[in-house]
């Protein structure tokens, strides 16, 4: 491999790592937000009876 090829490959690897460092936290944040929304929806469904369905003695 020539020196130019080595430098081009080094820059390509650098750009890939930079892109990964940029995208990975955003993907993880979206996943955590989706999980939190799902947990909240699940908790709201199982928490209390719907309006008008209150139990009485």
N, C-alpha and C positions, 0 to 999 in steps of 0.2 A: 504494500500500500504506500502510495506517495505521501508526502507531507501534506499536500493540499487535501487529499482524501481523509487523512487523519483529522485535520482541523475541521473539515466539513462534518465528519461524523461526530466529533466532540461538540460542535455547535448544535447538531441535531439532537443529541442526547440531552444537552442543556435545555433546549426548547421543550422537549418532551417532559422533562422533570419539572420545569417551570409551569407548564400547562397542568400537570398532575397536581402540583401544589396549589394551583388556582382553583381547579375544579373539585377536588376531593372534599374539601370542607363544605362546599355548597351542596353537593350531593348528600352528604351526611346530615346537614341541617334540614334539607327537605325531607329526608327519611324520618328524622326525629319529630319534625312538625306533623307529618302525616300520622305517625304513631300516637302523638299526643291528641290530635283531633279524633282519632279512632277510639282512644281510651275515654275521652270526654263524652263522645256520643254513646259509647257503651254504658258509661256510668249514668248518663241521663236516662237511658232506656230502662235501666234496671232499678233506678233509685226510688221514685215515687209513682203511684198510680196517676194516670192522666186526669186532666180536669173533668169533673163530673163523675168520676169513678171512685170517689172517696168512700171508704168503708165506714159503716155506721153500726151501732149496736142496737 
